Amino acid sequence: MSDFHGEFAALGTALCWSVGSIFFTISSRRMGHHVVNRLRLVIGLVLLLAAHYVLTGRLIPQGITYYQWFWFGISGIVGFAIGDTMLFRSFVLVGPRLSMLMMALVPIFSTLIAWLFLHEVLGTTDILAIGVTLIGICWVVLSRSKSTGKVDRYMIGLLFGIGGALGQALGLILSKQGLANNFPALEGNIVRIFTAAVVVWLISLVRGSVPLTFRSLKDRKATLAMCSGAFLGPFLGVWLSLIAVQLTYVGIASTLMALPPIFLIPLSRWVFKEQITISAVLGTIIAMIGVALIFLL
């Protein structure tokens, strides 16, 4: 389908999401995960609108039906407002490596949800792939090193990571309804992130935490990290993922885009001085093999 441009785009996506999670972890630990999620949604929306203007000559998408607003809106609330808030909390508690490993559960949750509610077929290969992925994740979880801190903090962080994965999976399933009739993915993503931004800022307004959000911008290091994460994740990473899916097979692109847990092993060791055991490395590789089986077979 391509001369490796799609594969390179998929690898670029994985790298963007890996480095972006490092930036979000740094900013969330300094500013608070709620603050980071609110601010990065606004930045991501501005960047997506700019991209839409460059590609279409229009700043704001037009011709969006109530049906599409409903499905993309619910998807944005579940995926960005709820799921990503949980993911950022996981970044704070257990770091990006373990948090992003929990994201390997997204294709599992998506497959199971599609099987339960959309009546899609769950084959023997799917069950095998789910089993392999779960074995790898459990191996990593049980090989916890002393550097990960208290058991309660560790387990709560993992639960938030699982919640983030479930939110993303539900968000993807809901988005699929809105993408019917070849609706442009970029415009759908703009609706998703706009709705999520409105919801989180309204909640912030009700709770009286808007002034705190803007005061947090005084922390230059946290602000720079948050802006860098917003550029690499919701904007450049998502854009590259669309290019990857367009230029190569979906299974290959999805497998390559699932590599952040592998990339984050050396990155977490370098940035956060995290002690990583051989068992954790092997378990991560096994989990990634399970993810590859889901998409490639």
MITORTOR-180457 format. One line per 4 residues: number of its first residue (from 0); for each residue x, y, z of N, C-alpha, C. Coordinates in Angstrom, 1 decimal, decimal comma. Example, Ala and Ser with C-alpha at 12.3 -4.5 7.8 and 13.67 -1.06 7.14 Angstrom:
BEGIN
0> 13,2/-5,7/7,8/12,3/-4,5/7,8/13,2/-3,3/7,8; 12,8/-2,2/7,1/13,7/-1,1/7,1/12,9/0,0/7,9
END
This chain:
BEGIN
0> 0,8/-1,2/0,0/0,0/0,0/0,0/0,9/1,3/0,0; 2,1/1,2/0,5/3,0/2,4/0,5/4,4/1,9/0,5; 5,3/2,9/0,3/6,7/2,6/0,4/7,2/3,0/1,8; 6,6/2,4/2,8/7,0/2,5/4,2/6,7/3,9/4,8
4> 6,0/4,8/4,1/5,6/6,1/4,7/4,6/5,8/5,8; 3,7/4,9/5,6/2,7/4,7/6,6/3,3/4,1/7,9; 4,2/3,1/7,7/4,9/2,5/8,8/5,7/3,6/9,6; 6,4/4,5/8,9/7,2/5,5/9,6/6,2/6,5/10,3
8> 5,1/6,8/9,7/4,1/7,6/10,4/3,6/6,9/11,7; 3,4/5,6/11,6/2,9/4,9/12,8/3,9/4,9/13,9; 5,2/4,7/13,5/6,3/4,8/14,5/6,4/6,2/15,1; 6,2/7,2/14,2/6,2/8,5/14,7/5,1/8,8/15,7
12> 4,0/8,2/15,4/2,8/8,3/16,4/3,2/7,8/17,7; 3,8/6,6/17,7/4,1/5,9/19,0/5,2/6,8/19,7; 6,1/7,3/19,0/7,2/8,1/19,6/6,6/9,4/20,2; 5,7/10,1/19,4/5,0/11,3/19,9/4,2/11,0/21,2
16> 3,5/9,9/21,2/2,7/9,6/22,4/3,6/9,2/23,6; 4,7/8,6/23,3/5,7/8,2/24,4/6,3/9,5/25,0; 6,8/10,4/24,2/7,4/11,6/24,7/6,4/12,5/25,3; 5,2/12,5/24,7/4,1/13,4/25,2/3,7/12,9/26,6
20> 3,6/11,6/26,8/3,3/11,1/28,2/4,3/11,5/29,2; 5,6/11,6/28,8/6,6/12,1/29,7/6,3/13,6/30,1; 6,0/14,4/29,1/5,7/15,8/29,3/4,5/16,0/30,2; 3,4/15,2/29,9/2,2/15,3/30,7/2,4/14,8/32,2
24> 3,3/13,8/32,4/3,6/13,4/33,7/4,3/14,5/34,5; 5,3/15,1/33,9/6,0/16,2/34,5/5,1/17,4/34,9; 4,2/17,8/33,9/3,3/18,9/34,2/2,2/18,5/35,2; 1,7/17,3/35,1/0,7/16,9/36,0/1,2/16,8/37,5
28> 2,4/16,4/37,7/3,0/16,4/39,0/3,2/17,7/39,6; 3,4/18,8/38,7/3,7/20,1/39,2/2,4/21,0/39,3; 1,5/20,8/38,3/0,3/21,6/38,2/-1,0/21,0/38,7; -1,0/19,6/38,7/-2,2/18,9/39,0/-2,8/18,3/37,7
32> -3,3/17,1/37,8/-3,7/16,5/36,6/-5,0/17,1/36,0; -5,9/17,6/36,9/-7,1/18,3/36,4/-6,7/19,6/35,6; -5,8/20,3/36,1/-5,4/21,6/35,5/-4,8/21,3/34,1; -3,9/20,3/34,1/-3,3/19,9/32,8/-4,3/19,5/31,8
36> -5,3/18,7/32,2/-6,3/18,2/31,2/-7,1/19,4/30,7; -7,5/20,3/31,5/-8,2/21,5/31,1/-7,4/22,3/30,1; -6,2/22,6/30,4/-5,4/23,4/29,5/-5,0/22,8/28,2; -4,6/21,5/28,3/-4,2/20,8/27,0/-5,4/20,6/26,1
40> -6,6/20,5/26,6/-7,8/20,4/25,7/-7,9/21,7/24,9; -7,7/22,9/25,5/-7,8/24,2/24,8/-6,7/24,3/23,8; -5,5/23,9/24,2/-4,4/24,0/23,2/-4,6/23,0/22,0; -5,0/21,8/22,4/-5,3/20,8/21,3/-6,4/21,3/20,4
44> -7,4/21,9/20,9/-8,5/22,4/20,1/-8,0/23,5/19,1; -7,2/24,4/19,6/-6,7/25,5/18,8/-5,8/25,0/17,7; -5,0/24,0/18,0/-4,1/23,4/17,0/-4,9/22,6/15,9; -6,0/21,9/16,3/-6,8/21,2/15,4/-7,6/22,1/14,5
48> -8,1/23,3/15,1/-8,8/24,2/14,2/-7,9/24,9/13,2; -6,6/25,1/13,6/-5,6/25,7/12,7/-5,4/24,7/11,6; -5,2/23,4/11,9/-5,0/22,4/10,9/-6,2/22,3/10,0; -7,4/22,4/10,5/-8,6/22,3/9,7/-8,7/23,5/8,7
52> -8,2/24,7/9,2/-8,2/25,8/8,3/-7,2/25,7/7,2; -6,0/25,1/7,5/-5,0/24,9/6,5/-5,5/23,9/5,4; -6,2/22,9/5,9/-6,6/21,8/4,9/-7,9/22,1/4,2; -8,8/22,9/4,8/-10,1/23,1/4,1/-10,4/24,6/3,8
56> -9,6/25,5/4,3/-9,9/26,9/4,1/-10,9/27,5/5,0; -11,5/26,6/5,9/-12,5/27,0/6,9/-12,0/26,7/8,3; -12,2/27,7/9,2/-11,7/27,5/10,6/-12,6/26,5/11,3; -13,9/26,6/11,2/-14,9/25,8/11,9/-15,5/24,8/11,0
60> -15,6/23,6/11,3/-16,3/22,6/10,5/-17,8/23,0/10,3; -18,3/22,6/9,1/-19,7/23,0/8,8/-20,5/21,7/8,4; -21,8/21,8/8,5/-22,6/20,8/8,1/-22,7/19,6/9,0; -22,4/19,8/10,3/-22,4/18,7/11,3/-23,8/18,5/11,8
64> -24,4/17,3/11,7/-25,7/17,0/12,1/-25,8/16,8/13,6; -27,1/16,9/14,1/-27,3/16,7/15,5/-26,9/15,2/15,9; -27,1/14,3/15,0/-26,7/12,9/15,2/-25,2/12,9/15,5; -24,4/13,5/14,6/-22,9/13,5/14,8/-22,5/14,3/16,0
68> -23,1/15,4/16,3/-22,8/16,1/17,5/-23,1/15,2/18,8; -24,1/14,5/18,7/-24,4/13,6/19,9/-23,4/12,6/20,1; -23,0/11,8/19,1/-22,1/10,7/19,2/-20,7/11,2/19,5; -20,2/12,2/18,7/-18,9/12,7/19,0/-18,8/13,4/20,3
72> -19,9/14,1/20,7/-19,9/14,8/22,0/-19,8/13,8/23,1; -20,6/12,8/23,1/-20,5/11,8/24,2/-19,2/11,1/24,2; -18,6/10,9/23,0/-17,3/10,2/22,9/-16,2/11,1/23,5; -16,3/12,4/23,2/-15,3/13,4/23,8/-15,4/13,4/25,3
76> -16,6/13,4/25,9/-16,8/13,4/27,3/-16,2/12,2/28,0; -16,6/11,0/27,4/-16,1/9,8/27,9/-14,6/9,6/27,7; -14,1/9,9/26,5/-12,7/9,7/26,2/-11,7/10,7/26,8; -12,0/12,0/26,5/-11,1/13,1/26,9/-11,4/13,6/28,3
80> -12,6/13,9/28,6/-12,9/14,5/29,9/-12,8/13,5/31,1; -13,3/12,3/30,9/-13,2/11,3/32,0/-12,0/10,4/31,8; -11,8/9,7/30,6/-10,7/8,8/30,5/-9,4/9,4/30,6; -9,1/10,5/30,0/-7,8/11,1/30,0/-7,5/11,7/31,4
84> -8,6/12,2/32,1/-8,3/12,7/33,5/-7,8/11,5/34,3; -8,4/10,3/34,2/-7,9/9,2/34,9/-6,5/8,8/34,5; -6,2/8,9/33,2/-4,9/8,6/32,7/-3,8/9,5/33,3; -4,2/10,8/33,3/-3,2/11,8/33,9/-3,0/11,6/35,4
88> -4,0/11,1/36,1/-3,9/10,8/37,5/-3,0/9,6/37,7; -3,1/8,7/36,8/-2,2/7,5/36,8/-0,8/7,9/36,5; -0,5/8,9/35,6/0,8/9,4/35,3/1,4/9,9/36,7; 0,6/10,6/37,4/1,1/11,2/38,7/1,5/10,1/39,7
92> 0,7/9,0/39,8/0,9/8,0/40,8/1,9/7,0/40,5; 1,9/6,5/39,2/2,8/5,4/38,9/3,8/5,7/37,7; 3,6/6,9/37,1/4,5/7,2/36,0/4,0/6,8/34,6; 4,6/7,3/33,6/4,1/7,1/32,2/4,3/5,7/31,7
96> 5,3/5,0/32,2/5,6/3,6/31,6/4,4/2,7/32,0; 4,1/2,6/33,2/3,0/1,7/33,7/1,6/2,2/33,2; 1,5/3,5/33,2/0,2/4,1/32,8/-0,1/3,7/31,3; 0,9/3,9/30,5/0,8/3,6/29,0/0,7/2,1/28,8
100> 1,3/1,3/29,6/1,1/-0,1/29,5/-0,4/-0,5/29,7; -1,0/0,2/30,6/-2,5/-0,1/30,8/-3,3/0,2/29,6; -2,7/1,1/28,7/-3,4/1,5/27,5/-3,4/0,3/26,5; -2,6/-0,7/26,8/-2,6/-1,9/25,9/-4,0/-2,6/26,1
104> -4,7/-2,2/27,2/-6,1/-2,8/27,4/-7,1/-2,2/26,5; -6,8/-1,1/25,8/-7,8/-0,4/25,0/-8,3/-1,4/23,9; -7,5/-2,0/23,1/-8,0/-2,9/22,1/-8,8/-4,1/22,7; -8,4/-4,5/23,9/-9,2/-5,6/24,5/-10,5/-5,1/24,9
108> -10,6/-4,0/25,6/-11,9/-3,4/26,0/-12,8/-3,1/24,7; -12,1/-2,6/23,7/-12,9/-2,3/22,4/-13,5/-3,6/21,8; -12,6/-4,6/21,8/-13,1/-5,9/21,2/-14,3/-6,5/22,0; -14,1/-6,4/23,4/-15,2/-7,0/24,2/-16,5/-6,2/24,1
112> -16,3/-4,8/24,1/-17,5/-4,0/24,0/-18,2/-4,2/22,7; -17,4/-4,3/21,6/-18,0/-4,6/20,3/-18,7/-5,9/20,2; -18,2/-6,9/20,9/-18,8/-8,2/21,0/-20,1/-8,2/21,8; -20,1/-7,5/22,9/-21,2/-7,5/23,8/-22,4/-6,7/23,3
116> -22,1/-5,5/22,7/-23,1/-4,6/22,3/-23,3/-4,4/20,8; -22,3/-4,6/20,0/-22,4/-4,5/18,6/-22,5/-5,8/17,9; -22,5/-6,9/18,6/-22,6/-8,2/18,1/-21,6/-8,6/17,1; -20,4/-8,0/17,3/-19,2/-8,4/16,4/-18,7/-9,8/16,9
120> -18,2/-10,5/15,9/-17,7/-11,9/16,2/-16,4/-11,9/17,0; -16,4/-12,7/18,1/-15,1/-12,8/18,9/-14,6/-14,2/18,6; -13,5/-14,3/17,8/-13,0/-15,5/17,4/-11,9/-16,1/18,3; -11,5/-17,3/18,0/-10,5/-18,0/18,9/-9,2/-17,2/18,9
124> -8,8/-16,6/17,8/-7,6/-15,8/17,8/-7,7/-14,6/18,7; -8,9/-13,9/18,7/-9,1/-12,8/19,6/-8,9/-13,2/21,0; -9,5/-14,3/21,4/-9,4/-14,8/22,8/-8,0/-15,1/23,1; -7,2/-15,7/22,2/-5,8/-16,0/22,4/-5,0/-14,7/22,6
128> -5,3/-13,7/21,8/-4,5/-12,4/21,9/-4,9/-11,7/23,2; -6,1/-11,7/23,6/-6,5/-11,1/24,8/-5,8/-11,8/26,0; -5,7/-13,1/26,0/-5,0/-13,9/27,0/-3,6/-13,5/27,1; -2,9/-13,5/25,9/-1,4/-13,2/25,9/-1,2/-11,8/26,5
132> -2,0/-10,8/26,0/-1,9/-9,4/26,5/-2,0/-9,3/28,0; -3,1/-10,0/28,5/-3,3/-9,9/30,0/-2,2/-10,6/30,8; -1,6/-11,7/30,2/-0,5/-12,4/30,9/0,7/-11,4/31,0; 1,0/-10,7/29,9/2,1/-9,8/29,9/1,9/-8,6/30,9
136> 0,7/-8,1/30,9/0,4/-7,0/31,8/0,5/-7,4/33,3; -0,1/-8,6/33,6/0,0/-9,1/34,9/1,4/-9,4/35,3; 2,2/-9,9/34,4/3,6/-10,1/34,7/4,3/-8,8/35,1; 4,1/-7,8/34,4/4,7/-6,5/34,7/4,2/-6,0/36,1
140> 2,9/-6,1/36,3/2,3/-5,6/37,5/2,8/-6,3/38,8; 3,0/-7,6/38,6/3,5/-8,4/39,7/5,0/-8,3/39,9; 5,7/-7,8/38,9/7,2/-7,6/39,0/7,5/-6,2/39,5; 6,6/-5,6/40,3/6,8/-4,3/40,8/8,1/-4,1/41,5
144> 8,8/-3,0/41,2/10,1/-2,8/41,9/9,9/-1,9/43,1; 10,9/-1,8/44,0/10,8/-1,0/45,2/10,6/0,5/44,9; 11,1/0,9/43,7/11,1/2,4/43,3/9,7/2,9/43,0; 8,7/2,0/42,9/7,4/2,4/42,6/6,6/2,9/43,8
148> 7,1/2,8/44,9/6,5/3,4/46,1/5,6/2,5/46,8; 4,6/3,1/47,6/3,7/2,3/48,5/2,8/1,5/47,6; 2,3/0,4/48,2/1,5/-0,6/47,5/0,1/0,1/47,2; -0,5/0,9/48,2/-1,7/1,5/47,9/-1,7/2,5/46,8
152> -0,6/3,3/46,8/-0,4/4,3/45,7/-0,3/3,6/44,3; 0,5/2,5/44,4/0,8/1,7/43,1/-0,5/1,1/42,6; -1,4/0,5/43,4/-2,6/-0,1/43,0/-3,6/0,9/42,5; -3,7/2,0/43,2/-4,7/3,1/42,8/-4,2/3,6/41,5
156> -2,9/3,8/41,3/-2,4/4,3/40,0/-2,8/3,4/38,9; -2,6/2,1/39,1/-3,0/1,1/38,1/-4,5/1,1/37,8; -5,3/1,3/38,8/-6,7/1,3/38,6/-7,1/2,5/37,8; -6,5/3,7/38,1/-6,8/4,8/37,2/-6,3/4,6/35,8
160> -5,2/3,9/35,6/-4,7/3,6/34,3/-5,7/2,7/33,5; -6,3/1,7/34,2/-7,3/0,8/33,6/-8,6/1,7/33,3; -8,9/2,6/34,2/-10,1/3,4/33,9/-9,8/4,3/32,7; -8,6/4,8/32,6/-8,3/5,6/31,4/-8,4/4,8/30,1
164> -8,0/3,5/30,1/-8,1/2,6/29,0/-9,5/2,3/28,6; -10,3/2,1/29,7/-11,8/1,9/29,4/-12,4/3,1/28,8; -12,0/4,3/29,3/-12,6/5,5/28,7/-12,2/5,7/27,3; -11,0/5,4/26,9/-10,6/5,5/25,5/-11,3/4,5/24,6
168> -11,4/3,3/25,2/-12,1/2,2/24,4/-13,6/2,6/24,1; -14,3/3,1/25,1/-15,6/3,5/25,0/-15,7/4,7/24,0; -14,8/5,6/24,2/-14,7/6,8/23,3/-14,6/6,4/21,8; -13,7/5,4/21,6/-13,5/5,0/20,2/-14,8/4,3/19,6
172> -15,5/3,5/20,4/-16,7/2,8/20,0/-17,8/3,9/19,7; -17,9/4,9/20,6/-18,9/5,9/20,3/-18,6/6,8/19,1; -17,3/7,0/18,9/-16,8/7,8/17,7/-17,2/7,1/16,4; -17,1/5,7/16,5/-17,4/4,9/15,3/-18,8/5,2/14,8
176> -19,7/5,4/15,7/-21,1/5,7/15,3/-21,2/7,1/14,6; -20,4/8,0/15,0/-20,4/9,4/14,4/-19,7/9,4/13,1; -18,8/8,4/12,8/-18,0/8,4/11,6/-18,7/7,7/10,5; -20,0/7,4/10,7/-20,7/6,7/9,6/-20,8/7,6/8,4
180> -20,9/7,0/7,2/-21,0/7,7/5,9/-19,8/8,5/5,6; -18,6/8,0/6,1/-17,3/8,6/5,8/-17,2/10,1/6,2; -17,7/10,4/7,4/-17,6/11,7/8,0/-16,1/11,9/8,3; -15,5/13,1/8,0/-14,1/13,3/8,1/-13,6/13,2/9,6
184> -12,6/12,4/9,8/-12,1/12,1/11,2/-11,6/13,4/11,9; -11,0/14,3/11,1/-10,4/15,5/11,7/-11,6/16,4/12,3; -12,7/16,5/11,6/-13,8/17,3/12,0/-14,5/16,6/13,2; -14,5/15,3/13,2/-15,1/14,5/14,3/-14,2/14,7/15,6
188> -12,9/14,7/15,4/-12,0/14,9/16,6/-12,2/16,4/17,1; -12,4/17,3/16,2/-12,6/18,7/16,7/-13,9/18,8/17,6; -15,0/18,1/17,1/-16,2/18,1/17,9/-16,0/17,4/19,3; -15,2/16,3/19,3/-14,9/15,6/20,5/-14,2/16,4/21,5
192> -13,1/17,1/21,0/-12,3/17,8/22,0/-13,0/19,1/22,4; -13,8/19,7/21,5/-14,5/20,9/21,9/-15,5/20,6/23,0; -16,3/19,5/22,8/-17,3/19,1/23,8/-16,6/18,8/25,2; -15,5/18,1/25,1/-14,8/17,7/26,4/-14,3/19,0/27,0
196> -13,7/19,9/26,3/-13,2/21,2/26,8/-14,3/22,0/27,5; -15,5/22,1/26,9/-16,6/22,8/27,5/-17,0/22,2/28,8; -17,1/20,8/28,8/-17,5/20,1/30,0/-16,5/20,3/31,2; -15,2/20,1/30,9/-14,3/20,2/32,0/-14,1/21,7/32,5
200> -14,3/22,7/31,6/-14,2/24,1/32,1/-15,5/24,5/32,8; -16,6/23,9/32,4/-17,9/24,2/33,2/-17,8/23,6/34,6; -17,2/22,4/34,7/-17,0/21,8/36,0/-16,1/22,6/36,9; -15,0/23,1/36,2/-14,0/23,9/36,9/-14,6/25,2/37,4
204> -15,5/25,8/36,5/-16,2/27,1/36,9/-17,1/26,9/38,1; -17,9/25,8/38,1/-18,8/25,5/39,2/-18,0/25,2/40,5; -16,8/24,6/40,4/-16,0/24,3/41,6/-15,1/25,4/42,0; -15,1/26,5/41,2/-14,3/27,7/41,6/-12,8/27,5/41,4
208> -12,4/26,6/40,5/-11,0/26,3/40,3/-10,4/26,9/39,1; -11,2/27,8/38,4/-10,7/28,5/37,2/-9,5/29,4/37,6; -9,5/30,2/38,7/-8,4/31,0/39,0/-7,1/30,2/39,3; -7,3/29,0/39,9/-6,1/28,2/40,2/-5,5/27,7/38,9
212> -6,4/27,4/37,9/-5,9/27,0/36,6/-4,9/28,0/36,0; -5,3/29,2/36,0/-4,5/30,3/35,4/-3,3/30,6/36,2; -3,4/30,5/37,6/-2,3/30,7/38,4/-1,2/29,7/38,2; -1,6/28,5/37,8/-0,7/27,4/37,6/0,3/27,7/36,4
216> -0,2/28,6/35,5/0,6/28,9/34,3/1,9/29,7/34,7; 2,0/30,2/36,0/3,2/30,9/36,4/4,4/29,9/36,5; 4,1/28,6/36,7/5,1/27,6/36,7/5,6/27,4/35,2; 6,7/28,0/34,9/7,1/28,0/33,5/7,5/26,6/33,0
220> 8,2/25,8/33,9/8,6/24,5/33,5/7,4/23,6/33,2; 6,4/23,7/34,1/5,2/22,9/34,0/4,4/23,3/32,7; 4,3/24,6/32,5/3,6/25,1/31,3/4,2/24,7/30,0; 5,5/24,8/30,0/6,3/24,3/28,8/6,0/22,8/28,5
224> 6,1/22,0/29,6/5,9/20,6/29,5/4,5/20,3/29,0; 3,5/21,0/29,6/2,1/20,8/29,2/1,9/21,1/27,8; 2,4/22,3/27,3/2,2/22,7/25,9/2,9/21,7/25,0; 4,1/21,2/25,3/4,8/20,3/24,5/4,0/19,0/24,4
228> 3,5/18,5/25,5/2,6/17,3/25,5/1,4/17,5/24,7; 0,8/18,7/24,8/-0,4/18,9/24,0/-0,1/18,9/22,5; 1,0/19,4/22,1/1,4/19,4/20,7/1,7/18,0/20,2; 2,5/17,3/21,0/2,9/15,9/20,6/1,7/14,9/20,6
232> 0,9/15,0/21,6/-0,2/14,0/21,8/-1,4/14,3/20,9; -2,4/15,2/21,4/-3,6/15,4/20,7/-3,5/15,9/19,3; -2,4/16,6/19,0/-2,2/17,2/17,7/-1,4/16,4/16,7; 0,0/16,4/16,9/0,9/15,7/16,0/0,7/14,2/16,0
236> 0,5/13,6/17,2/0,4/12,2/17,3/-0,9/11,7/16,6; -2,0/12,4/16,9/-3,3/12,0/16,2/-3,2/12,2/14,7; -2,6/13,3/14,3/-2,4/13,5/12,8/-1,6/12,4/12,2; -0,5/12,1/12,8/0,4/11,0/12,2/-0,4/9,7/12,2
240> -1,2/9,5/13,2/-2,0/8,2/13,3/-2,9/8,1/12,1; -3,6/9,2/11,7/-4,5/9,2/10,6/-3,7/9,0/9,3; -2,5/9,6/9,2/-1,7/9,3/8,0/-1,3/7,9/7,9; -0,9/7,3/9,1/-0,5/5,9/9,1/-1,6/5,0/8,7
244> -2,8/5,2/9,2/-4,0/4,3/8,8/-4,3/4,5/7,3; -4,1/5,7/6,8/-4,4/6,0/5,4/-3,4/5,3/4,4; -2,1/5,2/4,8/-1,0/4,8/3,9/-0,6/3,4/4,1; -1,0/2,7/5,2/-0,6/1,3/5,3/-1,8/0,5/5,9
248> -1,6/-0,8/6,1/-2,7/-1,6/6,6/-3,0/-1,2/8,1; -4,3/-1,2/8,4/-4,7/-0,8/9,7/-4,1/-1,7/10,8; -4,0/-3,0/10,6/-3,4/-3,9/11,6/-1,9/-3,5/11,9; -1,1/-3,3/10,8/0,3/-2,9/11,0/0,4/-1,6/11,7
252> -0,4/-0,6/11,2/-0,4/0,8/11,8/-0,7/0,7/13,3; -1,8/0,0/13,6/-2,3/-0,1/15,0/-1,2/-0,8/15,9; -0,6/-1,8/15,4/0,5/-2,5/16,2/1,6/-1,6/16,4; 2,1/-0,9/15,4/3,2/0,0/15,6/2,9/1,1/16,6
256> 1,6/1,6/16,5/1,2/2,7/17,4/1,0/2,3/18,8; 1,0/1,0/19,0/0,9/0,4/20,4/2,2/0,3/21,1; 3,3/0,8/20,5/4,6/0,5/21,0/5,1/1,5/22,2; 4,3/2,5/22,6/4,8/3,4/23,6/5,3/2,7/24,9
260> 4,7/1,6/25,4/5,3/1,0/26,6/6,7/0,5/26,4; 7,0/0,1/25,1/8,4/-0,3/24,8/9,3/0,9/24,8; 8,9/1,9/24,1/9,8/3,1/24,1/10,0/3,8/25,4; 8,9/3,6/26,3/9,0/4,3/27,6/9,9/3,5/28,6
264> 10,3/2,3/28,3/11,3/1,7/29,2/12,6/2,4/29,3; 13,3/2,7/28,2/14,5/3,6/28,4/14,2/5,0/28,7; 13,1/5,6/28,2/12,8/7,0/28,5/12,5/7,2/30,0; 11,7/6,3/30,6/11,5/6,4/32,0/12,7/6,2/32,9
268> 13,6/5,3/32,4/14,9/5,1/33,1/15,7/6,4/33,0; 15,7/7,0/31,9/16,5/8,2/31,6/16,0/9,4/32,3; 14,7/9,7/32,2/14,1/10,9/32,7/13,8/10,9/34,2; 13,1/9,7/34,6/12,7/9,6/36,0/13,6/8,7/36,9
272> 14,7/8,2/36,3/15,6/7,3/37,0/14,8/6,1/37,6; 13,8/5,6/36,9/13,0/4,5/37,4/13,8/3,2/37,3; 13,7/2,4/38,3/14,4/1,1/38,3/13,4/0,1/37,6; 13,9/-0,5/36,5/13,1/-1,4/35,7/13,7/-2,8/35,7
276> 12,9/-3,7/36,1/13,4/-5,1/36,2/13,3/-5,8/34,9; 14,1/-6,9/34,8/14,1/-7,7/33,6/12,7/-8,3/33,4; 12,0/-8,7/34,5/10,7/-9,3/34,4/9,7/-8,2/33,8; 9,9/-7,0/34,2/9,0/-5,9/33,7/9,2/-5,8/32,2
280> 10,4/-5,8/31,7/10,7/-5,7/30,3/10,1/-6,9/29,5; 10,3/-8,1/30,0/9,8/-9,3/29,4/8,2/-9,3/29,3; 7,6/-8,9/30,5/6,2/-8,8/30,5/5,6/-7,8/29,5; 6,3/-6,6/29,4/5,9/-5,6/28,4/5,9/-6,1/27,0
284> 7,0/-6,9/26,7/7,2/-7,4/25,3/6,0/-8,4/25,1; 5,7/-9,3/26,1/4,6/-10,3/25,9/3,3/-9,5/25,7; 3,1/-8,5/26,4/1,8/-7,7/26,3/1,7/-7,1/24,9; 2,9/-6,6/24,3/2,9/-6,0/23,0/2,7/-7,1/21,9
288> 3,1/-8,3/22,2/2,9/-9,4/21,3/1,4/-9,7/21,2; 0,7/-9,7/22,4/-0,7/-9,9/22,4/-1,5/-8,8/21,7; -1,0/-7,6/21,8/-1,7/-6,5/21,0/-1,5/-6,7/19,6; -0,3/-7,1/19,1/0,0/-7,4/17,7/-0,9/-8,5/17,2
292> -1,2/-9,5/18,0/-2,0/-10,6/17,6/-3,5/-10,1/17,3; -3,9/-9,2/18,2/-5,2/-8,7/18,0/-5,4/-8,0/16,7; -4,4/-7,2/16,3/-4,5/-6,4/15,0/-4,1/-7,2/13,8; -3,2/-8,1/13,9/-2,6/-8,7/12,7/-3,2/-10,0/12,3
296> -3,9/-10,7/13,2/-4,4/-12,0/12,8/-5,9/-11,9/12,7
END
